[in-house]
């Protein structure tokens, strides 16, 4: 099983900007802080969609005859 982290550019940017605001927001000039908050608000839908989607897990299956089924979603298999 392989866990994949699939974040869009917008979701990664949301994380980066919120981290920046948390770390330096109180020391920023009011105008810069307001502009940063607006950027974060515009990226929030992408972040929410990324969180709802969650991590993607894939499975690699090797059959006895040598056939390999690779990058199959875990949802198609029943846990043993």
Backbone torsions as a table, in degrees:
resi	resn	phi	psi	omega
1	UNK	NA	141.3	179.7
2	UNK	-129.9	129.4	175.4
3	UNK	-96.0	131.0	-179.2
4	UNK	-112.1	136.3	176.0
5	UNK	-101.7	103.5	-179.4
6	UNK	-108.7	94.1	176.1
7	UNK	-112.6	138.8	175.7
8	UNK	-73.0	165.7	176.3
9	UNK	-58.2	-40.0	-179.0
10	UNK	-64.1	-40.2	179.5
11	UNK	-67.1	-41.0	176.9
12	UNK	-64.9	-38.8	178.6
13	UNK	-66.4	-38.6	176.3
14	UNK	-58.8	-46.7	178.4
15	UNK	-60.9	-43.9	-178.8
16	UNK	-63.0	-46.6	-177.2
17	UNK	-69.5	-38.4	177.4
18	UNK	-66.5	-35.6	175.8
19	UNK	-64.4	-42.0	177.3
20	UNK	-62.0	-44.2	179.1
21	UNK	-64.7	-42.0	179.3
22	UNK	-63.6	-39.8	-175.3
23	UNK	-78.7	-40.7	-171.3
24	UNK	-122.8	0.7	-174.8
25	UNK	-57.7	-38.6	-177.4
26	UNK	-70.5	-22.8	-179.9
27	UNK	-95.7	-4.8	-177.5
28	UNK	-79.4	151.3	170.4
29	UNK	-62.4	150.2	-175.1
30	UNK	-55.6	-42.1	-178.9
31	UNK	-64.7	-42.5	179.1
32	UNK	-67.0	-40.7	178.9
33	UNK	-64.1	-41.4	179.1
34	UNK	-63.9	-41.8	178.5
35	UNK	-64.4	-41.1	178.3
36	UNK	-64.4	-41.5	178.3
37	UNK	-63.5	-36.3	177.2
38	UNK	-67.2	-40.8	177.7
39	UNK	-62.8	-42.6	179.2
40	UNK	-62.8	-43.1	179.6
41	UNK	-62.3	-36.0	-179.8
42	UNK	-71.9	-24.1	-179.9
43	UNK	-93.3	-8.1	-175.7
44	UNK	-59.6	-40.1	178.1
45	UNK	-58.7	-38.5	178.2
46	UNK	-66.3	-38.1	178.5
47	UNK	-65.9	-44.0	179.4
48	UNK	-63.0	-43.0	178.6
49	UNK	-62.0	-39.7	178.9
50	UNK	-64.7	-41.4	179.8
51	UNK	-67.4	-37.0	179.4
52	UNK	-69.4	-34.1	-179.3
53	UNK	-70.6	-36.2	179.5
54	UNK	71.7	-173.2	179.3
55	UNK	-81.7	146.1	177.7
56	UNK	-95.6	130.0	178.2
57	UNK	-115.8	129.7	178.0
58	UNK	-118.5	161.1	-176.6
59	UNK	-125.6	142.0	173.0
60	UNK	-113.1	123.0	-177.2
61	UNK	-117.7	128.9	176.0
62	UNK	-110.5	116.0	-179.7
63	UNK	-83.8	161.0	-177.5
64	UNK	-58.2	-32.7	-177.4
65	UNK	-81.1	2.2	177.6
66	UNK	98.4	-8.0	178.6
67	UNK	-69.3	135.1	179.2
68	UNK	-117.1	125.6	174.9
69	UNK	-104.1	110.5	-172.5
70	UNK	-115.6	147.8	174.7
71	UNK	63.4	36.7	177.7
72	UNK	-89.9	136.4	178.6
73	UNK	-61.1	141.2	-178.2
74	UNK	-64.4	-22.8	-177.1
75	UNK	-63.6	-22.8	-176.9
76	UNK	-82.9	-6.6	-178.2
77	UNK	-111.0	149.6	175.4
78	UNK	-97.9	127.9	179.4
79	UNK	-60.5	143.5	-179.3
80	UNK	-82.4	NA	NA
